[in-house]
Amino acid sequence: MLLDSVRRYFRENRPPDTRWARFGEGQRQPPDAWREMAELGWLALAVPERLGGLEADWDTRLAVLREAGADGRPEPLDVHLMLSDLLLRCLPQGQEEATAAAIMAGDMRVGVVELRPRAGPTGGNALGGESGPVYGAGASHLLVLVHAPGRGCRLAWTAVEGPGLSLQQGRFLDGRGCLTVRFNHCEPRWLDASGHHVRDLMAAGLVADCTGALDGAFRQTLDYLKQRRQFGRPLSDFQVVQHGMAEVFCDLQQAVALTRRLAREMNAAQGSACDSLPAAKAFLSRRLLRGLGRLIQLSGGIGMTEEYPLAHYYKRAQTGAALFGDRGEQLGRISPVATLLGSSGCG
Amino acid sequence: MASLFDTSELRSFRAEVRAFIHEHLPAEFAAKTRAGLHLHRDVVGRWQGILNRRGWGAPHWPLSAGGTGWDTYRRYIFEEECALADAPPGDVLGLFLAGPMLIAAGSEAQRTRYLPGILAGCEFWCQGFSEPNAGSDLASLKTTARRDGDHWVINGQKTWLTEGHQADLMFCLARTDDSVKPQAGLSQFIVDMKAPGISLQPILTMDEGHSVNAVFLDNVRVPGENLIGEPNRGWTYAKELLTRERTNNAQAPRTKRDIIALQRLAEAHPGPDGRPLMDDPIVRDRLAGLTADFVALESAVLSVLADEMAGREPGPEASILKIRGSELQQRVTETAMELLGEAGVVLEPGYGGGPRDPVARGWVERHLFRRVVTIYAGSNEIQRTIIARTILGM
């Protein structure tokens, strides 16, 4: 029922073609969309019941993110659906309720950003240096993943408007807004959770989102190939086109299955990242991108244009592939025996 | 290690070309070539003029038409040195398509009028072939040309006009006889892009660039002498032209330059562990694989060029170059995007602003735009059909 309402809302509220038609002005979030998503209860999906949330399981959360990817939504639903409960667990008891209420009302928006060793802590507990891109456009607060040599990946929490931060506007490849942050003796709240764990959760969200992107692109292409006629018949009549689509369909079905498997494993591990995550993220970076490239190829020149959806899906998947552990990094984590026997220890 | 080009004559020739480029290529032209895809005609034209004044304006043209008379290896070395120095690429539409077509099928008056402008880099061309409903199925095109006294009147719509907004002239394929089979009723015309009745519409592509256009032709009057060759033979000229285009589509020297740049990127760009990416054996393996595939491509290109120099027009084997060359171009930039990681997906805020990190500039735009190289000039699916039917007799 929730998914029906998600699909209906996306269909009836600024569908992708209306947003991409104005892509040159930026893939901005409609000003009222986040509030509407809050009113629909979506921002409560990852908030525990004891704090007034819906505490949805991972199947539900990843299924919603697939729909968001298929619709090319600019709002950072994935950050909230993947991380809200973890964030709330890490906050001091007194702050939990107020933070949960602010998240569910759409008043607090969370972004995630990584700080690399060359831009790591300036000493003590202060942050210094320039971050990578903030994932989560319009963020009011940041979860900062601080990579420090020999100290793993620590997790910090700070307000965007707080002292010690200066911001620079940018865009991701697919047009979604992003910031880069220069930290200058910023003193964040350090949270008792692993930054690696947050990274893996975000990577799992991207797998779902990009699977949705491939799904949306596939449906669009299938319709087009059945309508577009060359040599006196629909393109879909040609065997080479049929085989191409069948190949992408195999990739899509595997991606859907991988997303469902991630959800089941995360349910079983109570929110921990799971054994199949590195394989799933590596699959996204290789097969999903290849599939999207193939859909552009089968569509011909129209697939290359800004006015048509395929290029936007492709760029969304390219963005997802690069963030929170690219293919090389994920492949490096895969130990065949450990992965196949089920204890890769990721997360 | 011995090289194919390692003879004293060729070393000397290479040194001469390299010295000329070093002395005459403006640094700003090289920087613009490195940074972008869609160069302004001023840059392309000025460099073409410099080469032409040296007598190197069109090495692949016959000597009698302004070519250099170089053999295959010299011609390839010249292209390679230009690519390695990031010299602006020559105008494909004029130098590789319109020019050779006019040399092969045009009238003496057309050659006299139009070839000097191409050689000097002061007149630019575009190609009016594809239409909204005639892409791979080009012969089904609907644009018509009707005789009216000593003029032709052209009506229709063309699309995917590369650099049409910068062009002075278009070679346009139009239907002149609809009573015969589709391929038999087509003719080619030279159309002035400033003629009344022509209107252009930009098409923005996924690299956030403007290089292609749609054009509408509304009762455009074309002088009779602008018909290329014979009426109703336009399909034959188009096929020959597309074959020449496919040879050029391999873009071997530019791909060589990109693989070298890729290695430099891997040597300079740190991975997540802070060490250069080139230290990663997987990255080294990827680059070595690309290099091996490039050597195979280059060998095939040189073979076709040798045939061309011997006076044999490239045949369906040009399709092999188109397929392998275009796929390799895509793999090179896909590898670049993987090496760049986050740097490849963060752009400046304004549309068309390009990547924020200087190390990613040029790579991201090329990666996105190169989705098209397996589509244009006859998609790779069409090329495979040509190979199967024409070479393999299937």
Interface residues (C-beta under 8 A of the other chain):
Chain A: F23 G24 E25 G26 R116 P117 R118 G132 P133 P149 Q169 G170 R171 F172 L173 C178 T180 R229 Q230 F231 G232 V240 V241 S285 L289 G293 I296 Q297 G300 G301 G303 M304 T305 E306 E307 A311 H312 Y314 K315 Q318 T319 A322 L323 D326 R327 G328 E329 L331
Chain B: S130 N133 A134 G135 S136 D137 S140 T159 W160 I203 L204 T205 M206 E208 V212 P270 G271 P272 G274 D280 I282 V283 Q330 E334 M337 E338 L340 G341 E342 G344 V345 V346 L347 E348 P349 Y351 G353 R356 V364 L368 F369 R371 V372 T374 I375 Y376 S379 N380 E381 R384 T385
